[in-house]
Amino acid sequence: MTPKTEKDVLVFKTGSFSTGLIYLLAALALGVYGLLIHFMHSPGEIALWTVVFLVLTMGGGCVIWHLRSSRIEVDISEVRLLGAFRSTAIPFEQIRGFRLFHSRRENHMELVMNGGKRQRIGLGFKQAPLFLTYLEKRIPNLDRAEREAELHELFRQESLGQGSPEEKAATVRRLRQLCRAINLASIGLAAWAYFYPHPYGSVVSTLLAFPMVGLVLLRRYEGVIRFYPQARSLFPRIDGAFVFPALALALRAALDWHVLEWGAFWPPFAAILAGGWLFCVVTARELRRRPIVAALFAIVFTFYAFGATGTLNGLLADFPAETFPAKVQDRHSKNDQITVYYLTVSPWGDRPAINDVLVSEEVYNRAKPGDTVEIQVRIGKFGIPFYSVR
């Protein structure tokens, strides 16, 4: 049935509570109340439990009344959400469409108004399929409409070639599987770099090169593979190839290469950041067309530039090390998700006062107050001085 006049109304019951169950609960409640009264002799206790019984009965009655009266009414002009204590009428002309949401806990939908306001409706009632069938005749399913529009946009991309829709769909499926494998591999690479960075040169080289794989795919399948598509998008996403290696590379630089003069660090860092980011923007069209994505990519690339500056400066250093002895005064560590180890040492080199130096866990466990350690200082490839403690 479809409403054709104001008098035609479709009713969908959203709550239910059987009459037999009401009688059963009432009998149980009266039985429990009778037993309580039977074993109580004080008038005050009887009065107290009588009040408690009445309050609980009234509360339960209100809940049952709400469940039995909750319903959705639909006529030719509006949707009405009715309950025991509240009712809402929404004209169809104010509804832009609806969206469906599915989870393990519950399924629900949202009516999306023209102004952006949303009205949530649970779909746990028996007549929900009929209700959705009728709604689809009156207002757009925004998820389906956006999916069709996105599919049309996806198949228009020149990088997919000139094949049939079936061939393009097969290519997209293969690219989605490829991107998923690359994203998972990037997580494995980050775990390798964090938990067991050996051989060190291979780990760092892979971290430096891995984002290039994502950049090549963004360039080769321009407009199809994306760095950060919208939620539930049909477009394959490749953000993992950049995010996880960049974070792991920055972490290794911070833990392994202890910068001595930060003033010398920032110029090469800024050069690598600006040059690399501009190269990526020129290479990937998505970064040029979506400013928000470009900004997110810039944040990720900042970590990459930090890690690249620190690790390349140390790995490619070709100046001899200068060694300074220092006596351990104390030791301490900081644990903020990642444990960082420090030794407090006597003045060394051009450091005129007692100061803290970063050390590895191995050195931290070996060095005791009163011991003498060697602090080696080197000038890196980019002119950044760094030190290590042995």
C-alpha positions in Angstrom: 0.0 0.0 0.0 1.2 3.5 -0.9 -0.4 6.6 0.7 -2.1 8.7 -2.0 -4.2 11.1 0.1 -3.8 12.7 3.5 -6.1 10.1 5.0 -3.9 7.2 3.8 -1.5 6.4 6.6 1.0 3.6 6.8 1.8 2.5 10.4 5.0 0.6 11.3 5.2 -0.5 14.9 8.7 0.0 16.3 8.2 -1.4 19.8 6.3 -4.4 21.2 5.5 -6.0 24.4 3.2 -9.0 24.5 0.1 -8.9 26.7 0.9 -12.3 28.2 4.3 -11.2 29.3 2.8 -8.2 31.0 0.4 -10.4 33.0 3.3 -12.7 33.9 5.5 -9.8 35.1 2.6 -8.3 37.0 1.9 -11.7 38.8 5.6 -12.1 39.7 5.8 -8.5 41.0 2.7 -9.0 43.2 4.1 -12.3 44.4 7.4 -10.8 45.4 5.6 -7.8 47.1 3.4 -10.2 49.0 6.3 -12.2 50.3 8.1 -9.1 51.4 5.0 -7.8 53.3 4.5 -11.3 54.9 8.0 -11.3 56.4 7.9 -7.7 57.6 6.3 -6.7 60.9 7.3 -3.0 61.2 4.7 -0.6 59.7 7.6 1.6 58.6 9.2 -1.2 56.6 5.9 -2.1 55.1 5.3 1.5 54.0 8.8 1.9 52.6 8.6 -1.3 50.5 5.1 -0.4 49.4 6.4 3.0 48.1 9.3 1.2 46.4 6.9 -1.3 44.8 4.7 1.5 43.5 7.6 3.5 42.1 9.0 0.4 40.3 5.6 -0.5 39.0 5.0 2.9 37.6 8.4 3.0 36.0 7.9 -0.4 34.4 4.4 0.6 33.3 5.8 3.7 31.6 8.4 1.6 29.8 5.8 -0.9 28.7 3.5 1.9 27.6 6.3 3.5 25.5 7.2 0.2 23.9 3.6 -0.7 23.0 2.8 2.8 21.6 6.0 3.5 19.7 5.4 3.5 16.0 6.2 5.3 12.7 3.4 6.7 10.7 3.8 7.7 7.1 1.4 9.6 4.9 1.7 11.4 1.6 3.4 14.4 3.1 5.4 13.5 6.1 7.0 10.9 8.4 5.8 10.9 12.1 7.9 9.3 14.8 5.5 8.6 17.7 6.1 7.5 21.2 4.4 7.6 24.6 6.1 10.8 25.6 7.3 12.4 22.4 6.4 12.7 18.8 8.2 14.2 15.8 6.8 15.1 12.4 9.2 15.5 9.4 7.8 16.7 6.1 9.2 14.8 3.1 10.1 18.1 1.4 12.6 18.8 4.3 14.3 15.4 3.9 17.3 15.2 1.5 17.7 11.5 1.8 18.6 8.7 4.2 21.7 6.7 5.2 22.0 3.1 6.6 24.4 2.0 9.3 25.1 -1.6 10.2 27.0 -2.8 13.2 27.1 -5.9 15.5 25.2 -4.0 18.2 22.4 -2.7 16.1 21.3 -1.5 12.7 19.9 2.0 12.3 19.2 4.6 9.7 19.5 8.4 9.7 17.1 10.8 7.9 19.3 13.6 6.5 17.5 17.0 6.4 18.2 19.7 3.8 20.0 21.8 6.5 22.3 18.9 7.6 20.3 17.9 10.7 19.9 14.2 11.2 17.1 12.0 12.7 18.2 8.6 13.9 15.7 5.7 13.6 16.5 2.2 14.9 15.8 -0.7 12.5 15.3 -3.5 15.1 11.6 -3.8 14.5 10.0 -6.5 12.3 8.5 -4.2 9.7 11.8 -2.4 9.0 12.3 -4.0 5.5 8.8 -2.7 4.5 9.5 0.7 5.9 12.8 0.9 4.0 11.1 -0.3 0.8 8.6 2.5 1.0 11.2 5.1 1.9 13.3 4.3 -1.1 10.3 5.2 -3.3 10.0 8.6 -1.7 13.5 9.8 -0.8 17.0 9.0 -2.1 19.2 6.4 -0.5 22.2 8.7 -0.2 24.7 5.9 0.3 23.5 4.3 -3.0 23.4 7.6 -4.8 26.9 8.5 -3.7 28.2 5.0 -4.5 26.8 5.2 -8.0 28.2 8.7 -8.5 31.6 7.5 -7.2 31.5 4.4 -9.4 30.8 6.7 -12.4 33.7 8.9 -11.5 36.0 6.0 -11.0 35.3 4.4 -14.4 35.9 7.8 -16.1 39.5 7.9 -15.0 41.8 7.6 -18.0 44.4 5.6 -16.1 42.0 2.6 -16.2 42.2 2.4 -20.0 39.4 2.1 -22.5 38.1 -1.4 -21.5 34.5 -2.4 -20.7 32.9 -1.7 -17.3 33.6 -5.3 -16.4 37.2 -5.0 -17.2 37.6 -1.7 -15.4 35.9 -3.2 -12.3 38.3 -6.2 -12.4 41.2 -3.8 -12.6 39.9 -1.8 -9.6 39.6 -5.0 -7.6 43.2 -6.0 -8.4 44.4 -2.5 -7.4 42.4 -2.6 -4.2 44.1 -6.0 -3.3 47.5 -4.6 -4.3 47.0 -1.5 -2.1 45.8 -3.6 0.8 48.9 -5.8 0.5 51.2 -2.7 0.4 49.5 -1.2 3.4 49.9 -4.4 5.4 53.5 -4.7 4.3 54.2 -1.1 5.5 52.9 -2.1 8.9 55.2 -5.1 8.9 58.1 -2.9 7.9 57.4 -0.5 10.7 57.3 -3.4 13.2 60.6 -4.7 11.8 62.2 -1.2 12.2 61.0 -0.8 15.7 61.4 -4.3 17.3 64.5 -5.6 15.5 66.2 -3.1 13.2 68.9 -5.5 11.8 70.6 -5.3 9.4 70.4 -1.6 10.1 71.3 -0.3 6.7 68.7 -2.5 5.0 66.0 -1.4 7.4 66.7 2.3 6.9 67.1 1.9 3.1 63.7 0.1 2.9 62.0 2.8 5.0 63.4 5.5 2.8 62.4 3.8 -0.5 59.0 2.3 0.5 57.0 5.5 0.1 58.3 5.7 -3.5 56.2 2.6 -4.2 53.0 4.4 -3.2 54.1 7.5 -5.1 54.6 5.4 -8.3 51.2 3.9 -8.0 49.6 7.3 -7.3 51.2 8.5 -10.6 50.6 5.4 -12.7 46.9 5.0 -11.7 46.2 8.8 -11.3 42.7 9.5 -10.1 42.1 5.8 -9.2 44.4 5.0 -6.3 44.2 7.7 -3.7 46.3 8.7 -0.7 43.3 9.3 1.6 39.8 8.7 0.0 36.6 9.3 2.0 35.2 6.7 4.4 33.7 3.6 2.7 35.0 4.8 -0.7 35.3 2.6 -3.7 38.7 4.1 -4.6 41.8 2.0 -3.5 43.8 3.8 -0.7 47.6 3.8 -0.4 48.1 6.0 2.7 49.8 3.2 4.7 52.7 3.1 2.3 53.6 6.7 3.5 52.4 6.9 7.1 54.0 3.8 8.7 57.4 4.1 7.1 57.6 7.8 7.8 56.7 7.3 11.5 59.2 4.4 11.8 61.9 6.4 10.1 61.4 9.4 12.4 61.5 7.1 15.4 64.8 5.4 14.3 66.3 8.8 13.7 65.3 10.0 17.2 66.5 6.9 19.0 69.7 6.2 17.0 71.2 9.5 16.0 71.6 12.0 18.8 71.8 15.5 17.5 74.3 17.6 19.3 73.5 21.0 17.7 69.9 21.4 16.7 70.6 24.7 15.0 72.5 22.8 12.3 69.7 20.3 11.9 66.8 22.6 10.7 68.2 24.0 7.4 68.8 20.5 5.7 65.5 19.3 7.3 63.6 22.3 5.8 65.3 21.7 2.4 64.4 18.0 2.3 60.8 18.7 3.5 60.1 21.5 1.0 61.8 19.8 -1.9 60.3 16.4 -1.3 56.8 17.7 -0.6 56.8 19.8 -3.8 58.0 16.8 -5.8 55.2 14.7 -4.4 52.6 17.4 -5.1 53.8 17.7 -8.7 53.8 13.9 -9.1 50.4 13.1 -7.6 47.4 14.9 -9.0 45.3 14.1 -5.9 47.5 16.3 -3.8 47.0 19.3 -6.1 43.2 18.9 -6.3 42.4 18.2 -2.7 44.0 20.8 -0.3 43.0 18.9 2.8 44.7 15.7 1.6 47.7 17.8 0.6 47.8 19.2 4.2 47.6 15.7 5.7 50.3 14.5 3.4 52.5 17.4 4.4 52.1 16.3 8.1 53.2 12.7 7.2 56.0 14.0 5.0 57.3 16.1 7.9 58.0 12.9 9.9 59.6 11.4 6.8 61.9 14.4 6.3 62.8 14.4 10.0 63.8 10.7 9.8 65.6 11.1 6.4 67.6 14.0 7.6 68.7 12.3 10.8 69.5 8.9 9.4 71.2 10.0 6.2 73.3 12.5 8.0 74.6 9.8 10.3 74.8 6.9 7.8 76.7 8.9 5.2 79.0 10.7 7.6 82.6 10.6 6.3 84.4 12.7 9.0 86.4 10.9 11.7 85.0 10.8 15.2 86.4 12.8 18.1 86.2 10.9 21.4 85.7 12.5 24.9 85.8 10.7 28.2 83.1 11.5 30.8 82.3 10.2 34.2 78.8 8.9 34.9 77.1 10.9 37.7 73.7 9.3 37.6 71.2 7.6 35.2 67.5 7.8 34.6 64.9 6.9 32.1 61.6 8.3 30.8 58.7 6.1 29.8 56.1 7.8 27.7 55.0 4.9 25.5 58.6 4.6 24.4 61.4 4.3 27.0 64.2 6.8 26.6 67.5 6.3 28.5 69.8 9.0 29.9 73.1 9.2 31.6 74.0 12.2 33.7 77.7 12.8 33.0 80.5 15.2 34.0 81.6 18.0 31.7 83.0 16.8 28.3 84.2 18.5 25.1 82.8 22.0 25.0 80.1 21.2 27.6 81.3 23.0 30.8 78.6 21.6 33.1 77.1 18.3 34.1 74.6 17.3 31.5 72.3 14.5 30.3 73.2 12.4 27.2 70.9 9.9 25.4 72.1 6.4 25.4 71.0 2.9 24.2 69.4 0.5 26.6 72.6 -1.7 26.4 74.8 1.2 27.5 72.3 2.3 30.2 72.3 -1.2 31.8 76.1 -1.4 31.7 77.1 2.0 32.9 77.0 2.6 36.7 77.6 5.9 38.6 81.4 6.4 38.9 82.1 4.6 35.6 83.8 6.4 32.7 82.1 6.3 29.3 83.4 7.4 25.9 81.3 10.0 24.0 82.1 10.1 20.3 81.2 13.2 18.3 81.1 13.2 14.5 80.0 15.7 11.8 77.4 14.2 9.6 76.9 14.4 5.8 74.7 17.5 6.1 77.0 19.2 8.6 74.9 18.2 11.6 77.1 17.1 14.6 75.8 14.0 16.4 77.1 11.9 19.2 77.1 8.3 20.5 78.0 6.9 23.9 80.0 3.8 24.4 
